[in-house]
Amino acid sequence: MNANATLAPSLRHNLDMLKNALGHSTDFIVRSFRIGDAPAFVSAALLYTEGLADSKIIDEFIMEPLMSGICRSADFGARLANHRDPLALLKDSVLTVNGLSVVPDAGVLLEAILSGDTAILIDGSDRALIAATKGVEHRSIAEPASQTVIRGPLEGFVESIRVNTALIRRKIKDPRLWLETIQIGTVTRTDVGIMYINGIADDSIVREVRQRIERIDIDGILESGYIEELIQDEKWSPFPTIFNSERPDAITAGLLEGRVAILVDGTPFVLLVPALFVQYFQSPEDYYHRWDVSSLIRMIRYMGFLIALVGPSVYIAVTTFHQEMIPTNLLINLASQREGVPFPAFIEALLMEVTFEILREAGIRMPRAVGSAISIVGTLVIGQAAVEAGIVSAAMVIVVSITAISSFVMPSYNMSISIRILRFPLMGLAASFGLFGIFIGLILLVLHLCSLKSFGAPYMTSIAPFYASNQKDTLFRLPRWGIAKRPRLLNRNNPTRGRNPPQT
Amino acid sequence: MRKTFALVLLALTLSLLLTGCWSRKEMNDLAIAMGIGIDKADDQYLLSVQAVVPNAVAANRGSSGGLPVVTYKSQGKTIFEAMRRMTTVSPRKIYAAHLRVLVLGETLAREGIADALDFLTRDHELRSDYYIVVARAASAEAVLKRVTALERIPANKLYTSLQISEKVWAPASTVTLNKLIQEMVTEGKSSVISAVEVWGDSRAGATKNNIENIDPPGRINANGLAIFRKDRLIGWLNETESTAYNFLVNNVRSSVVEFPCPKGGSLAAEVIRSDTRIKGKVVDGKPRVDIFIRAEVNIGEVACSIDLMNERTIKALENAGAEELKSLCLQSIRTMQRQYRLDIYGFGEAIHRAAPAAWSKLRTDWNGHFANMDVSIEVDYRIRRLGTIGNAFKDKIKE
């Protein structure tokens, strides 16, 4: 069947054509029946995909009206058979289901059926009625696993885009919250939604997002990561330039700041652009706790970022190049721990880091049931046994552990992966050039970060370019009455959040 | 972009090959030197280095039975040469950045220390925060060959006891390399270095026996000060002279001073603050200095019968104490003027500051002028507190 095939007036012909098009797939249900009663009746058929369509709606609001009441009479059969537009008659006076449309095109019809709608074909009509009966089973809304909070909403996005848009709309009841849907993927035809608040989001960013998404030419989209990779600005950077979250509150907050959300059907991870470097150190929870607590916690996060990035490399540099920097007693202690360790500090660190990365990866992949066994073995390997066997020094275990723990302080997992990667070149630099090497590495890193852009916004916005007004919510979070303005991205659209003088 | 990325990757990969080429040194390839001793025999320097045995010192390993330090010796025409020759006896490279004390042997000190100090100032590895001491009546090596208890590393023991006693004991003084060199090159002040003595059985002192004994047979202690003319040792200050020296150069942070009681006996007081000002002037071409010492003390111990609750007694005590300190200082200055003709107090500097024009005439034979100069001292004692009791309970003891 070619894509533009039209329907013929013959029901039998249409059914054969559609069945052939779907390769007689067994989940494609054709229910044939009659409207009216002998001698005057019209043959009809109901087509839907099992599992995608809600059978309750089909039974109660389509089958029941069509096969009972006036439809059971020969009079109605005759009237339908002789009617100029039988589908309009059914639509206007019989079917109780809402969301009905008439299509003449077999391609559109198939797509509707495959999205969960139900088609009604009647003999003698070269068009079909489509009833909205989408009723895909989806996971119930649960707490997000990747971004947990102590205080704040405990709901997370699910795999259905419809539920996800509803979750956002439930938080923003403003008509200016606009949603555009595009189907991407020549085979999967995945719904991709672009959501923004008209009047707050900058038009040029919205346009850019739309263009980049429309440019995508791919057979299938299975997760928002596909989209992220295809539309991000910088292809060769270890840093993520598109933010993602499975928390509706985080996405809503982004929309309110003038960002654009990209929702993809089939994944709970919603993308948010433009993304800034500092955004990866902010958790939705920062805004739910008191401002002083949040500011302190943010500082801990930046500290954790630094430790995770340069922890092992500083240890390598200081212990192999700059022993004069270590307090004497500590130096003696460290030196005694290193007695008998066969490897240079760099190899030692590399061994431990790689072991830890393996454990971490195994922790994610392994079946839950063997988890505890592996973690016991892992702790022993990475901890005591390695030290007692004299392969690594105890201090190195401490350094690697604190580094590992610090890398989980970041609320965003994809930033912590970047840091995981960057740690290794820095360790190499430290082993070759000492602190000098580390600083060369850090300077290169800063240069790179400053060169990045995310949908037109410089990645380091707020810090470089420096915006004084953004500082209220960058390294610190000031009290809410201190943050009257939205952060400055590219736009100056509607910058005022609200004015709340502190209560006296 | 791809090209830059590839280049960066290449640079990083290649840099790995450089590991070990530069100044990289693992901690277990170092012999951490805590004390260095320099002696001189004929025209050769004898270098002894006290290096830490990390395993025997580290916190949690328990004592592995060995001594915490080992002393290596070598010799050479220069210190640098001797240092490198030491690798033939030491299994590891001597790492001197954590040096705590530099001990100069008496013979070397009498011949002049300037040459020996050049390497230590020039070498980049050494920090300049170690203390310099002179071994009195002993070689530097002997000082570094004493095992000490409590502070397991002997050089550290010397360092900390100098540090603490400088803080709480007026006769003690510490000298670091920068301070010493600065004093040596400054006009109008000769240098002084703390002296260290070795006591007891030197053979037993160098073995484990020394720390297994409750009364260690061999000891080292800081005692008095060594005085230098230019860079040569010419004599020693005893405890009272050292006390006077430290009061005069305003180096007393806290100490104990004695007060004579009116009816005999004495009481001791703790100095809690002390400040000395030296004012130099030149009158009719003759230099003179006026010294003001202002000290605040707390009564610490009363070993005589005295009524401390009477304000007049306190006043009288203050005056008697001031006289005592004054005569102590004057006596020391007199010794320096008569016996050594050497200005260790920096009076010349004070004159230089006060009368630069006159100084240009005096500088050529400053020590000669110093020997004949007038010195006046004024001491202002303030007794602040009496401690937790008033009068001594001894007077109230009933039969």
HADDOCK unambig.tbl for C-alpha pairs under 7 A between the chains (distance, minus, plus):
assign (segid A and resid 319 and name CA) (segid B and resid 26 and name CA) 6.78 0.50 0.50
assign (segid A and resid 319 and name CA) (segid B and resid 27 and name CA) 6.35 0.50 0.50
assign (segid A and resid 320 and name CA) (segid B and resid 24 and name CA) 5.47 0.50 0.50
assign (segid A and resid 320 and name CA) (segid B and resid 25 and name CA) 5.03 0.50 0.50
assign (segid A and resid 320 and name CA) (segid B and resid 26 and name CA) 4.84 0.50 0.50
assign (segid A and resid 320 and name CA) (segid B and resid 27 and name CA) 6.46 0.50 0.50
assign (segid A and resid 321 and name CA) (segid B and resid 23 and name CA) 6.58 0.50 0.50
assign (segid A and resid 321 and name CA) (segid B and resid 24 and name CA) 5.16 0.50 0.50
assign (segid A and resid 321 and name CA) (segid B and resid 25 and name CA) 6.18 0.50 0.50
assign (segid A and resid 324 and name CA) (segid B and resid 97 and name CA) 5.48 0.50 0.50
assign (segid A and resid 324 and name CA) (segid B and resid 98 and name CA) 6.54 0.50 0.50
assign (segid A and resid 328 and name CA) (segid B and resid 98 and name CA) 6.22 0.50 0.50
assign (segid A and resid 332 and name CA) (segid B and resid 54 and name CA) 5.31 0.50 0.50
assign (segid A and resid 332 and name CA) (segid B and resid 58 and name CA) 6.30 0.50 0.50
assign (segid A and resid 333 and name CA) (segid B and resid 54 and name CA) 6.69 0.50 0.50
assign (segid A and resid 333 and name CA) (segid B and resid 58 and name CA) 4.73 0.50 0.50
assign (segid A and resid 333 and name CA) (segid B and resid 59 and name CA) 6.59 0.50 0.50
assign (segid A and resid 335 and name CA) (segid B and resid 27 and name CA) 5.26 0.50 0.50
assign (segid A and resid 335 and name CA) (segid B and resid 28 and name CA) 5.61 0.50 0.50
assign (segid A and resid 335 and name CA) (segid B and resid 54 and name CA) 6.07 0.50 0.50
assign (segid A and resid 336 and name CA) (segid B and resid 54 and name CA) 4.58 0.50 0.50
assign (segid A and resid 336 and name CA) (segid B and resid 55 and name CA) 4.74 0.50 0.50
assign (segid A and resid 336 and name CA) (segid B and resid 58 and name CA) 6.13 0.50 0.50
assign (segid A and resid 338 and name CA) (segid B and resid 28 and name CA) 5.96 0.50 0.50
assign (segid A and resid 339 and name CA) (segid B and resid 28 and name CA) 5.69 0.50 0.50
assign (segid A and resid 344 and name CA) (segid B and resid 26 and name CA) 6.62 0.50 0.50
assign (segid A and resid 425 and name CA) (segid B and resid 12 and name CA) 6.86 0.50 0.50
assign (segid A and resid 428 and name CA) (segid B and resid 16 and name CA) 6.15 0.50 0.50
assign (segid A and resid 431 and name CA) (segid B and resid 19 and name CA) 6.12 0.50 0.50
assign (segid A and resid 432 and name CA) (segid B and resid 15 and name CA) 6.30 0.50 0.50
assign (segid A and resid 432 and name CA) (segid B and resid 16 and name CA) 6.30 0.50 0.50
assign (segid A and resid 432 and name CA) (segid B and resid 18 and name CA) 5.86 0.50 0.50
assign (segid A and resid 432 and name CA) (segid B and resid 19 and name CA) 4.61 0.50 0.50
